[in-house]
Amino acid sequence: MAENFAVIRTGGKMYRVAPGQILVVERLEEEGTVIFDQVLMVSEEGVISYATEDKPLSVEVHGRILRQEKDPKIIVFKKKRRKNYRRKKGHRQLVSRVKIESIIKTA
């Protein structure tokens, strides 16, 4: 039994998704249901289809936003030795937690 999955693009990154999967992506401004229409690859019953520049796939991935949150803090530390130069800065990325509900063929 082959599993159905798709490769989508969102936030400048690519993600391999399957129905029922929970995904952490860069902040999406929508609330509730979200549709990912930039599908780069889809696998259905072991048959793999790829998108090209002149022929995009007619597939949509539907998901539901569970919550908006922040990633754990990362520390950005710069130092130049023997120059008494030190800079410490923290960053927390805004992310959305999305549950993938279905992969739907639109045409």
Steps between C-alpha positions, in 0.01 A plus 500: 500500500658824384444812704365818346719805550584831335785750497383859549673838507417759764710769665783442251549140616384160378317252723400135448147466636249218547139507626485512880851646537565804723736748337683806639541771233584870496213720619187487283273800539178304436286350773316168487532316168796553267553374144849432365482523120874494422531122478833387350451123513221258589498124554172308475500120530869491406459716185719811529417821311731801482420865425698691239518872425265475200272229647410544870314222680125535546514391864422688822602415855245602763601563859372652820699744713515365854682795661737790445810492719868590528796266458749465786753781523826473310799708610697696242843577645768698313854545626828632364794385704735751659275792394260503798210454254210282616134512396235266634154493349209257525240411238168313518345408165121532463356167382163337431414143595290346219324163483483362145148374434492386138668497159238577235529475121327807353475401132 
